[in-house]
Amino acid sequence: MYGPMAYIVGLGGKRVRPLLTLIGCELFDTDPRQALHAAIAVELFHNFSLIHDDILDKAPLRRGKATVHEKWNHNIALLSGDGMMVLAFDRLSRGHNQHTGALLKLFSKTGLEVCEGQQEDMNFETADEVSVNDYLHMITNKTAVLLGCSLQMGAICAGASEQDQAHLYEFGKHVGIAFQILDDILDVYADHDKFGKQVGGDIIAHKKTFLLLKALELADATQRQTLQALMADASMANADKVSRVTALYDALNIRQIASQEANLHTETALRHLAETNADAAKKEDLKRFAENLLHRHT
């Protein structure tokens, strides 16, 4: 059980969520070590969700390496993921004293929202009609709320006001929405060697991403029929399907439209950061951190 835990954590990644927790604490002139247990809890929870998401998505790769269920098996992956979630709550209960109750309340709420987002994502697989707004609600829960939670937990550890906590949460949430939209773009348009995951995986898996839903929304009757037929064809070679769907996206200018949507959420995030009552230089550092994260596709 513990081998897969060490394996998934050892695959690396950017450690964005624990970094945000530490940054959220330091932003209010508090030693970031005060938020260390919370940061570790966030990273453990995130990796638990990756193990389970990879099983649900039948994903062969994670960070360029075999996923846990591929390297071991489904049962071991499930149990190891469950263990990581327990360890996350155990870690969060340590060392925060007067803030423990608030941290556990936020963390529990966020954990349930992440599970709801994953369920919505699975529901979309068999739903006849899914709107772009439905999709944005799903990724808010599945991806974005954990970024907001990460920052707010750091702010809680620093004793920040509820208003400042809320602004930081909204900043992280909207960065997370932008992050996921950009990840949808990367899934189709990224260089395989740099991406670390299967390029076109969402198309192959028939996933309803921002790109697909926006394309269906904007397509004329012929394009919509073609796109639906392509996504429903289980016999077509993967490379051919990815190529043909991507060509339709290009014809509808979907990549640029998706980038514009990501930019709108980035701008909303930055407005919330500006309203946060914290050191200006540190806020500028956080702004640059977020911008670098969101522009990893360039």
Long-range contacts (C-beta under 8 A, 24 or more apart in sequence): 1-76, 1-79, 1-80, 1-83, 2-80, 2-83, 3-72, 3-80, 4-51, 4-68, 4-71, 4-72, 4-76, 4-77, 4-80, 5-47, 5-80, 5-83, 5-84, 5-87, 7-68, 7-71, 8-47, 8-50, 8-51, 8-62, 8-68, 8-80, 8-84, 9-43, 9-44, 9-47, 11-62, 11-63, 11-65, 12-63, 13-63, 14-293, 15-43, 16-147, 16-150, 16-293, 17-42, 17-43, 17-46, 17-146, 17-147, 17-150, 18-42, 18-43, 18-150, 19-289, 20-147, 20-150, 20-151, 20-154, 20-172, 21-150, 21-151, 21-153, 21-154, 21-157, 22-154, 23-151, 23-154, 23-285, 23-286, 23-289, 24-150, 24-151, 24-152, 24-153, 24-154, 24-155, 24-157, 24-158, 24-168, 25-154, 25-155, 25-157, 25-158, 26-154, 26-158, 26-282, 27-154, 27-155, 27-158, 27-160, 27-168, 27-276, 27-278, 27-279, 27-282, 27-283, 27-286, 28-155, 28-158, 28-159, 28-160, 28-164, 28-278, 29-158, 29-279, 30-157, 30-158, 30-159, 32-154, 34-157, 34-158, 35-153, 35-154, 35-157, 35-158, 36-95, 37-91, 37-92, 37-94, 37-95, 37-96, 38-92, 38-96, 38-103, 38-153, 38-154, 38-156, 38-157, 39-150, 39-154, 40-91, 41-88, 41-89, 41-91, 41-92, 41-107, 42-88, 42-146, 42-149, 42-150, 42-153, 44-84, 44-85, 44-87, 44-88, 44-91, 45-84, 45-85, 45-88, 45-107, 45-111, 45-146, 46-146, 47-84, 48-81, 48-82, 48-84, 48-85, 48-88, 49-81, 49-114, 49-118, 49-146, 51-77, 51-78, 51-80, 51-81, 51-84, 52-77, 52-78, 52-81, 52-118, 53-118, 56-118, 56-122, 57-205, 58-205, 59-197, 59-198, 59-201, 60-198, 61-196, 61-197, 61-198, 62-196, 62-197, 63-196, 63-197, 64-196, 64-197, 85-111, 96-157, 99-156, 99-157, 99-159, 102-156, 103-153, 103-156, 103-157, 106-149, 106-152, 106-153, 106-156, 107-149, 107-153, 110-145, 110-146, 110-148, 110-149, 113-141, 113-145, 114-141, 114-142, 114-145, 114-146, 116-141, 117-141, 117-142, 117-143, 117-145, 118-142, 121-207, 124-207, 124-208, 125-206, 125-207, 125-208, 127-208, 130-208, 130-213, 131-213, 131-217, 132-210, 132-213, 132-214, 132-217, 135-208, 135-209, 135-210, 135-213, 136-177, 136-210, 139-176, 139-177, 139-180, 139-181, 139-210, 140-173, 140-176, 140-177, 142-180, 143-176, 143-177, 143-179, 143-180, 144-172, 144-173, 144-174, 144-175, 144-176, 144-177, 144-179, 144-180, 145-173, 145-176, 146-176, 147-172, 147-173, 147-175, 147-176, 147-179, 148-172, 148-173, 148-176, 160-278, 161-277, 163-277, 164-276, 164-277, 164-278, 167-272, 167-273, 167-275, 167-276, 168-272, 168-273, 168-276, 170-268, 170-269, 170-272, 171-269, 171-270, 171-272, 171-273, 171-276, 171-286, 171-290, 172-269, 173-269, 174-265, 174-266, 174-268, 174-269, 174-272, 175-265, 175-266, 175-269, 175-290, 175-293, 175-294, 177-262, 177-265, 178-262, 178-263, 178-265, 178-266, 178-269, 178-294, 179-293, 179-294, 180-210, 181-210, 181-258, 181-261, 181-262, 181-265, 182-258, 182-259, 182-262, 182-294, 182-296, 182-297, 184-209, 184-210, 184-211, 184-258, 185-211, 185-255, 185-258, 185-259, 185-262, 185-297, 186-297, 188-242, 188-246, 188-249, 188-255, 189-246, 189-255, 189-297, 190-297, 199-242, 200-238, 200-239, 200-241, 200-242, 200-246, 203-231, 203-241, 203-242, 203-245, 203-246, 204-238, 204-241, 204-242, 206-231, 206-232, 210-258, 210-261, 211-249, 211-254, 211-255, 211-258, 212-245, 214-252, 214-254, 214-257, 214-258, 215-248, 215-249, 215-252, 215-254, 218-252, 218-254, 218-257, 219-248, 219-252, 223-248, 223-251, 223-252, 262-294, 266-290, 266-291, 266-294
